[in-house]
Amino acid sequence: MRTTCAIAGGGPAGAVLALLLARAGVEVTLLEKHADFLRDFRGDTIHPSTLQVLDELGLSEEFLALPHRKTDKVLVWTDERIVEAASLRGLKSRFPYIAFVPQWDFLNLVTAAARRYPSFRLIMEAEVVGLIREGGAVRGLRYRDRDGEHELRATLTVGADGRHSDVRRAAGLVPVEHGAPMDVVWFRLPREPDDLEDAFLRVSAGRMMVAINRQTYWQLAYLIPKGRFEQVKAEGVEALRASVGELVPFLAGRTGKLTSMDEVSVLRVAVNRLRRWHRPGLLLIGDAAHAMSPVFGVGINLAVQDAVAAANLLAGPLRAGAVPETLLRRLQRRRLVPTLITQLAQRVVQARVVGPALRGSSRPAPLPRDLSRLPVVGAIARRFIGLGVLPEHVRSPEAPHAGGS
């Protein structure tokens, strides 16, 4: 088979890039290794930067028609009080809030929009098993599905297949690891109508947990010291239930709904970055190029920004049939700055807040009731969380007669 751009990975980066390229009239094939997009226990936070991209694509109304929750503030619950740590009120955007939407709904929306263009093709249950190399360049990839192994030749191959990227491994690229002091245990508990409305971070000496309101249940991210998941499993579900009940008293009577450690999953947090995101004929974006910490919840949005920048720069050359590596280098230079700054901020929070808190070596410092009102701190946090360091806008035009609605 032949395509102009082969994208491995149907996550936010891969799906958005596929949509933008198909919209620009580029023949694009998106490969997703799973049978659907239904993966639970993700942050699923869509920030204003991504909402602006959806609006520029004419998809914001469809997105906002999906079941979702909005919040315009970030709450931190300490042992003393609940603090408003950041606020998006006043952000210069049509969408001054974070939308919580299950990632599968977001991906179904994006791929459904891509299907409106005849140059888009989606292949599910397609696992990358290798790259096609000719003349010192990548000329496509090999993948396996239920019918066997296939070759897909392409002018450009994009690895957008996450932090455990098969494309990256096949290319022999190894990221530089920056480390993280924590892993995350995900699970859910029922939510009652009179519970808190907003998502919050609960912080106490030795323990931290994020709670996300999913209407009928709380999606809970319980932070544990790095590499301690086997110990948590050995201690058993009773110990986890007791800790959660102590952290969030209004959940204490519901922890019995968590009946087994089989009902939890673990995210092994990594913060890393490739020195080089490209080879001739090959590009890596999103977590495949730079795995982000869950701190600030901006991973999805940074991946989408990578995709928009890639489409802006590469759609024209792809239509012309050639992508010089100088363009791939230019793309990395553009996206490296926001990646570096975001990861630096995440690493500072990990080192100075998360690590000491989980070790119990320091009690969380008392906070003012409303950090968001501090003039400089509030403005920086609002911009950083809402729009990021370098928000991208859709510049690749919709090709005439591309077939979109």
C-alpha positions as CSV (number, residue, x, y, z in Angstrom):
1,M,0.0,0.0,0.0
2,R,1.0,3.6,-0.6
3,T,0.1,6.9,1.2
4,T,1.7,10.3,1.4
5,C,1.8,10.5,5.2
6,A,1.6,7.4,7.4
7,I,0.9,8.2,11.1
8,A,1.3,5.6,13.8
9,G,-0.8,6.2,16.9
10,G,-4.4,7.4,17.1
11,G,-4.0,9.5,20.2
12,P,-4.5,13.3,20.3
13,A,-1.3,14.1,18.4
14,G,-1.8,11.5,15.6
15,A,-5.5,12.1,15.2
16,V,-5.3,15.9,15.1
17,L,-2.4,15.8,12.6
18,A,-4.3,13.3,10.4
19,L,-7.3,15.6,10.4
20,L,-5.3,18.7,9.5
21,L,-3.4,17.0,6.7
22,A,-6.6,15.4,5.2
23,R,-8.2,18.8,5.4
24,A,-5.3,20.2,3.5
25,G,-5.7,17.6,0.7
26,V,-2.8,15.3,1.8
27,E,-3.4,11.6,1.5
28,V,-2.9,10.4,5.0
29,T,-3.3,7.0,6.7
30,L,-3.7,6.8,10.5
31,L,-2.9,3.5,12.2
32,E,-4.2,2.6,15.7
33,K,-3.1,-0.6,17.4
34,H,-6.3,-1.0,19.5
35,A,-9.7,-1.9,18.2
36,D,-11.2,1.3,19.6
37,F,-10.3,4.5,21.5
38,L,-11.8,3.3,24.8
39,R,-9.0,3.6,27.3
40,D,-10.0,4.5,30.8
41,F,-8.1,6.4,33.5
42,R,-6.6,9.3,31.6
43,G,-6.5,12.9,32.6
44,D,-8.7,14.0,29.7
45,T,-8.3,17.7,30.3
46,I,-8.9,19.9,27.2
47,H,-7.4,23.3,27.8
48,P,-8.2,26.6,26.1
49,S,-5.3,26.2,23.6
50,T,-6.9,23.0,22.2
51,L,-10.4,24.4,22.4
52,Q,-9.1,27.3,20.2
53,V,-7.8,24.8,17.6
54,L,-11.1,23.0,17.5
55,D,-12.8,26.3,17.0
56,E,-10.5,27.2,14.2
57,L,-11.5,23.9,12.6
58,G,-15.2,24.6,13.0
59,L,-15.5,21.8,15.6
60,S,-16.0,23.7,18.8
61,E,-19.8,23.3,18.8
62,E,-19.6,19.6,18.2
63,F,-17.1,19.3,20.9
64,L,-19.2,21.3,23.4
65,A,-22.2,19.1,22.6
66,L,-20.3,16.1,24.1
67,P,-21.0,15.3,27.8
68,H,-18.4,17.3,29.6
69,R,-17.6,19.4,32.7
70,K,-16.0,22.8,32.8
71,T,-13.8,24.4,35.4
72,D,-12.1,27.8,35.4
73,K,-10.0,27.2,38.5
74,V,-7.5,24.8,40.0
75,L,-8.2,23.9,43.6
76,V,-5.6,22.5,46.2
77,W,-7.0,21.0,49.4
78,T,-4.5,21.1,52.2
79,D,-4.9,19.9,55.8
80,E,-5.9,23.5,56.7
81,R,-8.2,24.6,53.9
82,I,-9.2,24.5,50.2
83,V,-7.1,27.0,48.2
84,E,-7.7,28.4,44.7
85,A,-4.3,27.9,43.3
86,A,-4.9,29.2,39.8
87,S,-7.8,30.7,37.9
88,L,-8.5,31.0,34.1
89,R,-11.0,33.8,34.6
90,G,-9.7,36.8,32.6
91,L,-7.8,34.6,30.1
92,K,-7.8,36.2,26.7
93,S,-9.6,33.4,25.0
94,R,-13.1,32.5,23.9
95,F,-12.8,29.5,26.1
96,P,-11.5,30.6,29.5
97,Y,-11.9,27.2,31.2
98,I,-10.7,23.6,31.1
99,A,-13.1,21.0,29.7
100,F,-13.1,17.5,31.1
101,V,-14.1,15.1,28.3
102,P,-13.3,11.3,28.1
103,Q,-10.4,11.0,25.7
104,W,-12.3,8.4,23.6
105,D,-15.0,11.0,22.9
106,F,-12.4,13.5,21.8
107,L,-10.7,11.1,19.5
108,N,-14.0,9.8,18.0
109,L,-14.9,13.4,17.3
110,V,-11.6,14.2,15.6
111,T,-11.5,11.0,13.5
112,A,-15.1,11.4,12.5
113,A,-14.2,14.9,11.2
114,A,-11.2,13.5,9.3
115,R,-13.5,10.9,7.7
116,R,-15.3,13.7,5.9
117,Y,-12.2,14.1,3.7
118,P,-11.6,11.4,1.0
119,S,-7.8,11.5,1.5
120,F,-8.1,10.1,5.0
121,R,-7.9,6.5,5.9
122,L,-8.0,4.9,9.4
123,I,-6.8,1.4,10.1
124,M,-7.6,0.0,13.5
125,E,-5.9,-2.9,15.2
126,A,-2.7,-2.1,13.3
127,E,0.5,-2.6,15.3
128,V,3.7,-1.2,13.9
129,V,6.4,-3.9,13.7
130,G,9.1,-2.1,11.8
131,L,10.2,0.7,9.4
132,I,10.9,0.5,5.7
133,R,14.3,2.0,5.0
134,E,15.8,2.7,1.6
135,G,18.7,4.9,0.6
136,G,19.4,6.1,4.2
137,A,15.8,7.3,4.6
138,V,12.6,5.9,6.1
139,R,10.1,5.1,3.3
140,G,7.2,3.8,5.3
141,L,6.4,1.2,7.9
142,R,5.4,-2.4,8.4
143,Y,2.3,-3.2,10.5
144,R,0.4,-6.3,11.6
145,D,-3.3,-6.6,11.8
146,R,-5.7,-9.6,12.0
147,D,-5.0,-10.4,8.4
148,G,-1.3,-10.6,8.8
149,E,1.7,-8.3,8.1
150,H,1.6,-5.5,5.6
151,E,3.8,-2.8,4.2
152,L,2.7,0.8,4.0
153,R,5.0,3.1,1.9
154,A,4.9,6.8,2.6
155,T,6.7,10.1,1.8
156,L,6.7,10.8,5.5
157,T,6.2,8.5,8.5
158,V,5.1,10.0,11.8
159,G,5.4,8.3,15.1
160,A,2.7,9.7,17.4
161,D,2.3,6.4,19.3
162,G,3.0,7.5,22.8
163,R,5.7,7.2,25.5
164,H,6.3,3.5,24.6
165,S,6.5,4.3,20.9
166,D,7.0,1.3,18.6
167,V,8.2,3.7,15.8
168,R,10.8,5.3,18.1
169,R,12.1,1.9,19.1
170,A,12.2,0.7,15.5
171,A,14.2,3.8,14.5
172,G,16.7,3.2,17.3
173,L,16.0,6.5,19.0
174,V,16.4,6.6,22.8
175,P,15.1,9.5,24.9
176,V,17.0,11.2,27.6
177,E,15.3,10.4,30.9
178,H,14.8,13.2,33.5
179,G,13.1,11.2,36.1
180,A,10.0,11.6,38.3
181,P,9.5,11.0,42.0
182,M,6.0,9.4,41.6
183,D,3.8,7.0,39.8
184,V,0.0,7.3,39.7
185,V,-2.6,4.7,40.7
186,W,-5.9,5.3,38.9
187,F,-9.3,4.1,40.1
188,R,-12.8,5.3,40.6
189,L,-15.4,5.8,43.4
190,P,-19.0,6.8,43.3
191,R,-19.9,10.5,43.4
192,E,-22.9,12.0,45.3
193,P,-24.8,15.1,44.2
194,D,-23.7,17.2,47.2
195,D,-20.0,16.5,46.8
196,L,-17.6,19.2,45.7
197,E,-18.2,20.3,42.1
198,D,-14.7,21.0,41.0
199,A,-11.7,18.8,40.4
200,F,-9.1,19.2,43.2
201,L,-5.6,18.2,44.3
202,R,-5.6,16.8,47.9
203,V,-2.2,17.3,49.6
204,S,-1.1,16.0,53.0
205,A,2.2,15.0,54.5
206,G,3.2,11.7,52.8
207,R,0.1,11.6,50.5
208,M,-1.3,13.3,47.4
209,M,-4.4,12.6,45.3
210,V,-6.1,14.2,42.3
211,A,-9.9,13.9,42.1
212,I,-11.7,14.6,38.8
213,N,-15.5,15.0,38.8
214,R,-17.0,12.6,36.2
215,Q,-20.6,13.4,37.1
216,T,-21.6,10.0,38.5
217,Y,-18.1,9.0,39.8
218,W,-14.8,10.4,40.9
219,Q,-11.8,9.5,38.8
220,L,-9.0,9.4,41.3
221,A,-5.3,9.6,40.7
222,Y,-3.5,8.5,43.9
223,L,0.2,9.4,43.8
224,I,2.7,7.0,45.1
225,P,6.5,7.1,45.4
226,K,8.3,6.0,42.2
227,G,8.5,2.2,41.8
228,R,6.3,1.5,44.9
229,F,3.2,0.0,43.0
230,E,4.2,-3.6,43.9
231,Q,4.4,-2.6,47.6
232,V,1.0,-0.9,47.3
233,K,-0.5,-4.1,45.8
234,A,1.1,-6.2,48.5
235,E,-0.4,-4.0,51.3
236,G,-3.8,-4.7,49.7
237,V,-7.0,-2.8,48.9
238,E,-7.9,-2.3,52.5
239,A,-4.9,-0.1,53.1
240,L,-5.6,1.9,50.0
241,R,-9.2,2.4,51.0
242,A,-8.2,3.6,54.4
243,S,-5.7,6.1,53.1
244,V,-8.3,7.5,50.6
245,G,-10.9,7.8,53.4
246,E,-8.5,9.7,55.6
247,L,-7.5,12.0,52.7
248,V,-11.0,12.8,51.6
249,P,-13.5,12.1,54.4
250,F,-16.6,12.5,52.3
251,L,-15.4,9.4,50.3
252,A,-14.8,7.3,53.4
253,G,-18.2,5.6,53.3
254,R,-17.8,4.7,49.6
255,T,-14.3,3.2,49.6
256,G,-15.8,-0.2,50.0
257,K,-16.9,0.0,46.4
258,L,-13.2,-0.5,45.5
259,T,-13.2,-4.3,46.1
260,S,-9.9,-5.4,44.7
261,M,-6.6,-4.2,43.4
262,D,-7.7,-5.6,40.1
263,E,-9.8,-2.4,39.8
264,V,-6.8,-0.1,39.8
265,S,-4.3,0.7,37.1
266,V,-0.9,2.3,37.3
267,L,0.7,5.1,35.2
268,R,4.5,4.8,35.5
269,V,5.3,8.5,35.2
270,A,8.2,9.5,32.9
271,V,9.6,12.8,31.9
272,N,11.9,12.4,28.9
273,R,12.8,14.0,25.6
274,L,14.5,12.9,22.4
275,R,17.6,14.9,21.4
276,R,16.5,14.5,17.8
277,W,12.9,14.1,16.8
278,H,13.5,13.2,13.2
279,R,15.4,11.2,10.6
280,P,15.1,11.5,6.8
281,G,11.5,10.6,6.1
282,L,10.6,10.2,9.8
283,L,9.2,12.5,12.4
284,L,8.2,11.9,16.1
285,I,5.7,14.2,17.9
286,G,3.8,14.2,21.2
287,D,4.8,11.7,23.9
288,A,6.8,9.7,21.4
289,A,9.2,12.7,21.2
290,H,8.8,14.1,24.8
291,A,6.9,12.3,27.6
292,M,5.4,14.8,29.9
293,S,4.6,14.6,33.7
294,P,1.0,14.7,34.7
295,V,1.8,17.9,36.6
296,F,-0.4,20.8,35.3
297,G,-2.4,18.2,33.1
298,V,-1.1,19.7,29.9
299,G,0.2,16.6,28.1
300,I,-2.7,16.3,25.6
301,N,-2.6,19.9,24.8
302,L,1.1,20.0,24.1
303,A,0.7,17.0,21.8
304,V,-2.1,18.8,19.9
305,Q,0.1,21.9,19.5
306,D,2.9,19.7,18.0
307,A,0.3,18.4,15.5
308,V,-0.9,21.8,14.5
309,A,2.7,23.1,14.1
310,A,3.6,20.0,12.0
311,A,0.6,20.5,9.7
312,N,1.3,24.2,9.3
313,L,4.8,23.5,8.2
314,L,4.5,20.2,6.3
315,A,1.1,20.2,4.5
316,G,2.4,22.1,1.5
317,P,5.6,20.1,1.0
318,L,3.6,16.8,1.4
319,R,1.2,17.9,-1.3
320,A,4.2,18.6,-3.5
321,G,5.6,15.1,-2.7
322,A,8.8,15.8,-0.7
323,V,9.7,16.8,2.8
324,P,13.3,17.9,3.3
325,E,14.8,17.1,6.6
326,T,15.6,20.7,7.1
327,L,11.8,21.3,7.6
328,L,11.7,18.6,10.2
329,R,14.6,20.2,11.9
330,R,12.8,23.5,11.8
331,L,9.7,22.0,13.3
332,Q,11.7,20.5,16.2
333,R,13.3,23.9,16.9
334,R,9.9,25.5,17.1
335,R,8.4,23.0,19.4
336,L,11.4,22.4,21.5
337,V,11.1,25.8,23.4
338,P,7.6,25.1,24.8
339,T,8.6,21.5,25.6
340,L,11.7,22.6,27.5
341,I,10.0,25.3,29.5
342,T,7.0,23.0,30.3
343,Q,9.2,20.1,31.4
344,L,11.4,22.4,33.5
345,A,8.3,23.7,35.3
346,Q,7.0,20.2,35.9
347,R,10.4,19.0,37.2
348,V,10.6,21.9,39.6
349,V,7.2,21.1,41.0
350,Q,8.1,17.4,41.2
351,A,11.4,18.2,43.0
352,R,10.1,20.8,45.4
353,V,6.5,19.8,46.1
354,V,5.6,16.3,45.0
355,G,8.8,14.4,46.0
356,P,9.0,15.9,49.6
357,A,5.3,15.5,50.1
358,L,5.3,11.9,49.2
359,R,8.4,11.2,51.3
360,G,6.7,12.9,54.2
361,S,9.9,14.8,54.7
362,S,8.2,18.2,54.8
363,R,4.7,19.3,55.7
364,P,3.1,21.3,52.9
365,A,3.6,25.0,53.5
366,P,0.5,27.0,54.4
367,L,-1.0,28.7,51.4
368,P,-3.0,31.9,51.1
369,R,-6.7,31.3,50.4
370,D,-6.5,32.6,46.8
371,L,-3.1,32.3,45.0
372,S,-4.9,33.2,41.7
373,R,-5.3,36.8,42.9
374,L,-1.6,37.4,43.4
375,P,-0.9,39.8,40.4
376,V,2.2,38.3,38.8
377,V,1.8,34.7,39.9
378,G,-1.9,34.6,39.0
379,A,-1.3,36.0,35.5
380,I,1.6,33.6,34.7
381,A,-0.3,30.6,36.0
382,R,-3.4,31.6,34.0
383,R,-1.4,31.9,30.7
384,F,0.8,28.8,31.3
385,I,-2.1,26.4,32.2
386,G,-4.6,27.9,29.7
387,L,-2.6,28.6,26.6
388,G,0.9,27.2,27.2
389,V,4.2,28.7,26.2
390,L,3.7,28.9,22.5
391,P,0.1,28.3,21.4
392,E,-0.3,27.2,17.8
393,H,-3.0,28.3,15.4
394,V,-4.3,26.5,12.3
395,R,-2.5,27.9,9.3
396,S,-2.8,25.0,6.9
397,P,-5.7,25.9,4.5
398,E,-8.6,23.6,3.7
399,A,-7.9,22.4,0.2
400,P,-10.6,23.2,-2.5
401,H,-12.9,20.2,-3.0
402,A,-11.3,18.3,-0.1
403,G,-14.7,16.9,0.7
404,G,-15.2,18.4,4.2
405,S,-18.5,19.6,5.5
